[in-house]
Amino acid sequence: MANLLIVSRDQVRVRMAAPGIRCAEMARTLAAAGHRVTLAIPNKPEVSLEEVEQIGSWSQRFQTAVRTSDAVIIGGAGHHLRPMPDIPDSVPFVVDMSFPLVLEVLAVSQRARDVWPPAVPPEDLVQRMTTYLRDADFLMCASDQQRDFYLGCLTALGRVGEHLLREDPTLRQLLAVVPFGCPEELPMRTGPGARERIPGIAADDLLLLWSGSLGDWYDPATVVNAVARAAERLPAVRLVFIGAKSGEQHLPETATSTRTRQLASDLGLLNRHVFFEDSWVPYEERANWLCEADAAIVASLPSLESELAVRTRFLDYIWCATPVICTRGGAYANLVDSKQLGIAVNVGDADAMARAIVTMAEPARRVAMKQRIEAARPDFTWPHVMQPLLDYCARPRQASDRATMARRPQPRTRGRKPGALHQLRTRLRLGK
């Protein structure tokens, strides 16, 4: 079995975002398969990951772990796109590009340019993404749509050529789809959820949950307007936004969150039909909220980001067999639509969403949806979706085009030098 190092670009904590969750579950899955797994994180350990050793990505032990690993896995790279750590040329490394940050930043900059200017300009993010795509031995993405996007990038970088295609006609050994997953164990409630925690929500109300965040690429206004219209026919409808204001310094309240709260107030819905649970629910407690919900609800704005992003909370809905009301667009919305795991409506259509909410109030409809979700759930467990990574880690290897790529002139952006990792590898090859 392999000695593996996973480098998380996001914090792995009691309350954590999707990139940290993915790294933690990746570490658990690889350790359960018998590998020796070390997880490097940018914070002090807060959660137990069974057989996984956790170290600081700033610590002296980190460089030792890099040198002694059979493979290094950069987790959440597409989300943060920080410069890559120095990795010896002899160590194969994997890059998880499941979170296309470049598109996220561009989507936000169109709507909240003055509120949330990106810390790193989009052109610099493209440069860093190029470095990851160019130098990785194995790449992961989270959907077929993302794979098409990255295949185009790889083609432009010169990595899609006769040399690789001769050995791997589909390029699955270089770029594989590894979706977001859910636990194998069935969910169990261990404490109270929204009905017990939030005044104004009764046991027999129709409870809708928006779980995750209120990023500026979402469209909660359509949901609030839909609830206002549905409430005219369904007075017992209750909507809870979870994570509207996380309290994390690096994730301040978004302009969308502020506007949504104001809209609910203006419509007379605040704390009557629409409620805000500002902080994130601890990861291990999410089932307490989802298992008692009648449905989950989410809406996105029309953008390239919405088409290519993976709404990771959908997997919590699958895990807890929670029917979904969503807008069309993106891999999981397509899944909801095609497998009838809920109700999908067109983007921005508040009337259609209001009708979907009223439909969701019918118990027989919800039962049928839950049964379909439960039947689909085994295909989304972490060991199942991680199979391409498990296959790679059973025999870590360098990409077969490594030598070919080393001889090619490397692309530059506006005169910038090639990435630090490429410079390091070049010096090692030349004996400098």
C-alpha positions in Angstrom: 0.0 0.0 0.0 1.1 3.6 -0.7 2.3 6.3 1.6 0.1 9.2 0.7 0.2 12.9 1.6 -3.0 15.0 1.0 -2.5 18.8 1.1 -5.8 20.5 1.9 -5.9 24.1 0.8 -9.0 24.7 3.0 -9.5 24.3 6.7 -10.6 21.0 8.1 -12.6 21.9 11.1 -15.8 21.1 13.0 -17.6 23.6 10.7 -16.0 23.4 7.2 -16.7 24.3 3.6 -16.9 21.8 0.7 -13.2 21.7 -0.2 -12.2 20.8 3.4 -15.0 18.2 3.6 -13.7 16.7 0.3 -10.2 16.4 1.6 -11.3 14.9 4.9 -13.5 12.3 3.2 -10.8 11.6 0.7 -8.3 10.9 3.5 -10.8 8.7 5.3 -11.5 6.7 2.1 -7.9 6.2 1.2 -7.0 5.1 4.8 -9.9 2.7 4.8 -8.4 1.1 1.7 -5.2 0.3 3.6 -3.0 3.3 2.6 -1.0 5.2 5.1 -2.4 8.7 4.8 -1.2 12.0 6.1 -3.4 15.1 5.8 -1.7 18.5 5.8 -4.1 21.3 6.9 -3.7 25.0 7.4 -5.2 24.9 10.9 -4.8 23.0 14.1 -6.7 19.7 14.0 -10.2 19.8 15.4 -11.9 16.6 14.0 -10.9 13.0 14.4 -10.2 11.2 11.1 -9.6 7.7 12.5 -6.4 6.3 10.9 -5.4 9.6 9.3 -2.4 11.6 10.7 -3.0 15.3 10.6 -0.1 17.8 10.4 0.2 21.5 9.8 0.9 22.5 6.2 3.3 25.1 7.7 5.2 22.7 9.9 8.7 21.2 9.5 7.1 17.8 9.2 5.4 18.9 6.0 8.5 18.9 3.9 9.6 15.6 5.3 6.2 14.1 4.4 6.4 15.5 0.9 9.8 13.9 0.3 8.8 10.5 1.8 5.5 10.1 0.1 4.7 7.8 -2.8 2.2 10.4 -4.1 1.1 13.9 -3.1 -2.5 14.9 -3.6 -3.3 18.6 -3.8 -6.9 18.8 -2.5 -9.2 21.7 -3.2 -6.6 23.2 -5.6 -9.3 24.5 -7.9 -10.9 26.3 -5.0 -7.9 28.2 -3.7 -5.3 28.0 -6.5 -2.5 29.0 -4.3 1.0 28.5 -5.6 1.9 24.8 -5.4 4.3 23.5 -2.8 7.7 22.4 -3.9 7.4 18.7 -4.8 10.5 16.7 -5.8 10.4 15.6 -9.5 10.5 12.0 -8.5 7.2 12.1 -6.5 4.0 11.7 -8.5 1.3 14.1 -7.6 -2.4 14.4 -8.0 -4.4 17.6 -8.3 -8.1 17.9 -7.5 -9.7 20.6 -9.8 -13.3 20.1 -8.6 -13.8 23.7 -7.6 -13.3 26.0 -10.6 -12.4 29.2 -8.7 -11.5 31.2 -11.8 -15.1 31.0 -12.9 -16.4 31.7 -9.4 -14.3 34.9 -9.2 -15.5 36.0 -12.6 -19.1 35.4 -11.7 -18.8 37.4 -8.5 -16.9 40.2 -10.1 -19.9 40.8 -12.5 -22.3 41.3 -9.6 -20.3 42.5 -6.5 -17.2 44.2 -7.9 -17.1 46.8 -5.2 -18.2 44.6 -2.3 -15.9 41.6 -2.9 -12.8 42.4 -5.0 -10.8 39.2 -5.5 -7.5 39.0 -3.5 -5.9 37.5 -6.6 -6.7 38.9 -10.1 -8.4 36.5 -12.5 -5.4 36.5 -14.8 -3.2 35.3 -12.0 -5.6 32.6 -11.1 -5.5 31.4 -14.7 -1.7 31.3 -14.6 -1.8 29.2 -11.4 -4.5 26.9 -12.9 -2.3 26.5 -15.9 0.6 25.4 -13.7 -1.5 22.8 -12.0 -2.9 21.4 -15.3 0.4 21.4 -17.0 2.5 19.6 -14.3 0.0 17.1 -12.6 0.5 13.4 -13.1 -3.2 12.7 -12.4 -6.1 15.2 -12.4 -9.6 14.9 -10.8 -12.7 16.9 -11.5 -16.2 16.4 -10.3 -18.5 16.2 -13.3 -18.5 15.4 -17.0 -19.1 19.1 -17.7 -16.0 20.0 -15.8 -14.0 17.3 -17.6 -14.9 18.8 -21.0 -13.8 22.2 -19.7 -10.4 20.9 -18.5 -9.9 18.8 -21.6 -10.1 22.0 -23.6 -7.5 23.6 -21.3 -5.2 20.6 -21.5 -5.5 20.6 -25.3 -4.5 24.3 -25.4 -1.5 23.5 -23.1 -0.3 20.8 -25.5 -1.0 17.8 -23.2 -3.6 16.2 -25.5 -1.4 14.7 -28.2 -0.4 11.4 -29.9 1.9 10.4 -27.1 -0.8 10.2 -24.4 -3.6 9.2 -26.7 -1.7 6.2 -28.0 -1.6 4.7 -24.5 -4.8 6.2 -23.1 -7.3 6.9 -25.9 -9.9 8.4 -23.5 -7.4 10.2 -21.3 -9.1 8.8 -18.2 -5.7 7.9 -16.8 -4.8 11.6 -16.8 -8.1 13.3 -16.1 -10.9 11.4 -14.3 -14.3 12.3 -13.0 -14.4 11.8 -9.2 -17.7 13.3 -8.0 -18.5 14.6 -4.6 -19.8 11.8 -2.4 -21.7 10.9 0.7 -21.0 8.5 3.6 -21.8 4.8 3.3 -23.4 4.8 6.8 -27.0 5.8 6.8 -27.7 9.1 8.5 -28.9 9.2 12.1 -30.3 12.1 14.1 -28.3 12.8 17.2 -29.8 16.1 18.3 -32.2 18.9 17.5 -32.7 20.5 14.1 -34.5 23.6 12.9 -37.9 22.7 14.3 -36.6 22.6 17.9 -34.0 25.3 17.6 -35.8 28.1 15.7 -38.9 29.7 17.3 -41.8 29.9 14.8 -41.4 26.5 13.1 -43.9 23.9 14.2 -43.7 20.1 13.9 -46.3 20.0 11.1 -45.0 22.9 9.0 -43.6 22.4 5.5 -39.9 22.9 6.2 -37.6 23.9 3.4 -33.8 24.2 3.9 -31.3 26.2 2.0 -28.0 24.6 3.2 -24.5 25.9 2.6 -24.0 29.6 1.9 -25.4 32.6 0.1 -22.7 33.3 -2.4 -23.1 35.9 -5.0 -23.5 33.3 -7.8 -26.8 32.1 -6.2 -30.3 33.4 -6.6 -32.1 33.3 -3.3 -34.3 36.2 -4.3 -36.3 33.9 -6.6 -36.7 31.5 -3.7 -37.9 34.2 -1.3 -40.4 35.5 -3.8 -41.6 31.9 -4.5 -42.1 31.4 -0.8 -44.2 34.6 -0.6 -46.4 33.4 -3.4 -46.7 29.8 -2.1 -47.6 31.1 1.4 -50.8 32.5 0.0 -52.0 28.9 -0.6 -49.8 27.2 2.0 -49.6 29.3 5.2 -47.5 26.6 6.9 -44.5 26.9 4.6 -41.2 27.7 6.4 -37.8 28.4 4.7 -34.5 28.3 6.6 -31.3 29.7 5.2 -28.3 27.9 6.8 -24.9 29.6 6.7 -26.1 33.0 5.6 -23.3 34.6 7.6 -20.7 32.1 8.6 -18.7 34.2 11.0 -15.5 33.2 9.3 -13.1 36.1 8.7 -12.2 34.8 5.3 -15.9 34.4 4.4 -17.7 37.6 5.3 -21.4 38.1 4.7 -22.0 38.5 1.0 -23.9 41.2 -0.7 -26.4 38.6 -1.8 -27.0 37.5 1.8 -27.6 41.1 2.9 -30.1 41.7 0.0 -31.9 38.4 0.7 -32.5 39.3 4.4 -33.7 42.7 3.4 -36.1 41.3 0.8 -37.6 38.9 3.3 -38.1 41.8 5.6 -39.7 44.0 2.9 -42.1 41.2 2.0 -43.1 40.7 5.6 -41.7 37.2 5.6 -38.8 37.5 8.0 -39.2 35.3 11.1 -42.7 34.3 9.9 -42.0 32.3 6.7 -38.3 32.9 6.1 -35.6 32.4 8.8 -31.9 32.8 8.9 -29.5 30.5 10.8 -26.4 32.5 10.2 -23.6 30.1 11.3 -22.7 26.9 9.5 -24.0 23.7 11.0 -21.2 21.5 12.3 -20.4 18.8 9.7 -21.3 15.9 12.0 -24.6 17.5 12.9 -26.0 18.2 9.4 -28.2 15.1 9.5 -30.1 16.6 12.4 -31.3 19.4 10.2 -31.7 17.5 6.9 -33.5 14.4 8.1 -36.3 16.4 9.5 -36.7 18.8 6.5 -39.4 18.1 4.0 -37.3 19.4 1.1 -34.1 21.2 0.3 -34.2 24.2 -2.0 -31.5 26.1 -4.0 -31.5 28.5 -7.0 -28.6 29.7 -9.1 -28.1 32.6 -11.5 -27.4 31.9 -15.2 -23.6 31.8 -15.6 -20.8 29.6 -16.8 -20.0 29.1 -13.1 -23.5 27.6 -12.5 -23.0 25.2 -15.4 -19.6 23.9 -14.3 -19.7 24.2 -10.5 -20.7 21.3 -8.4 -23.2 22.1 -5.6 -21.8 19.8 -3.1 -24.6 20.1 -0.6 -26.7 18.1 -3.1 -24.8 15.0 -1.8 -26.0 15.7 1.8 -29.5 15.7 0.3 -29.0 12.4 -1.3 -27.4 11.0 1.9 -30.5 12.1 4.0 -33.0 11.3 1.2 -34.2 14.9 1.2 -36.2 15.8 -1.9 -34.8 18.9 -3.8 -36.4 21.9 -5.4 -33.8 23.6 -7.6 -33.2 25.6 -10.7 -31.9 23.9 -13.9 -28.3 24.0 -14.9 -25.3 22.0 -13.7 -24.6 18.3 -13.1 -26.7 17.7 -10.0 -29.7 19.8 -11.1 -29.7 17.6 -14.2 -29.6 14.6 -12.0 -32.6 15.8 -10.0 -34.5 16.5 -13.2 -33.7 13.2 -15.0 -34.1 10.8 -12.0 -37.0 12.7 -10.4 -35.3 13.2 -7.1 -37.2 16.4 -6.7 -38.5 19.2 -8.9 -36.4 21.4 -11.2 -37.6 24.7 -12.6 -36.2 27.2 -15.0 -33.8 29.8 -13.7 -35.5 32.9 -12.3 -39.0 31.5 -12.5 -40.5 32.3 -9.1 -44.0 31.2 -10.2 -42.8 27.8 -11.2 -40.9 27.5 -7.9 -43.9 28.5 -5.9 -45.9 25.7 -7.6 -43.1 23.3 -6.8 -43.3 24.2 -3.2 -47.0 23.6 -3.1 -46.5 20.3 -4.8 -43.9 19.3 -2.3 -46.5 19.7 0.5 -48.2 16.5 -0.8 -46.9 13.7 1.4 -47.3 11.0 -1.3 -45.1 13.0 -3.7 -42.4 13.4 -1.1 -42.4 9.7 -0.2 -42.0 8.7 -3.9 -39.1 11.1 -4.3 -37.4 9.8 -1.1 -37.7 6.3 -2.3 -36.0 7.2 -5.6 -33.2 9.0 -3.7 -32.6 6.0 -1.5 -32.4 3.7 -4.5 -29.8 6.0 -6.1 -27.7 6.6 -2.9 -25.3 3.6 -3.2 -23.9 5.1 -6.4 -22.8 8.2 -4.6 -21.0 6.9 -1.5 -17.4 8.0 -1.1 -15.8 4.6 -1.8 -17.8 4.3 -5.0 -17.1 7.8 -6.4 -13.4 7.7 -5.3 -12.7 4.5 -7.3 -10.6 6.3 -10.0 -8.4 7.8 -7.2 -8.2 4.4 -5.4 -7.1 2.8 -8.7 -4.4 5.4 -9.2 -3.1 5.2 -5.6 -2.8 1.4 -5.9 0.0 2.1 -8.3 1.1 5.8 -8.2 2.9 6.8 -11.3 4.2 9.8 -13.3 2.3 10.8 -16.3 3.7 9.3 -19.5 4.0 12.7 -21.2 6.2 14.1 -18.4 9.4 14.0 -20.5 7.7 15.3 -23.5 6.2 18.3 -21.6 9.6 19.1 -20.2 11.0 19.7 -23.7 8.2 22.0 -24.8 8.3 25.8 -24.4 6.1 26.6 -21.4 3.2 29.1 -21.9 3.5 32.4 -20.2 0.8 35.0 -19.3 1.7 38.6 -19.9 5.4 38.0 -19.6 5.2 36.2 -16.3 7.7 33.5 -15.5 6.6 29.8 -15.5 5.3 28.5 -12.2 7.7 27.8 -9.3 7.1 24.1 -9.4 8.1 23.9 -13.1 11.3 25.9 -12.4 12.2 23.6 -9.5 11.7 20.5 -11.7 13.7 22.0 -14.6 16.6 22.7 -12.2 16.5 19.2 -10.9 16.5 17.7 -14.4 19.5 19.9 -15.4 21.3 19.1 -12.2 21.4 22.7 -11.0 
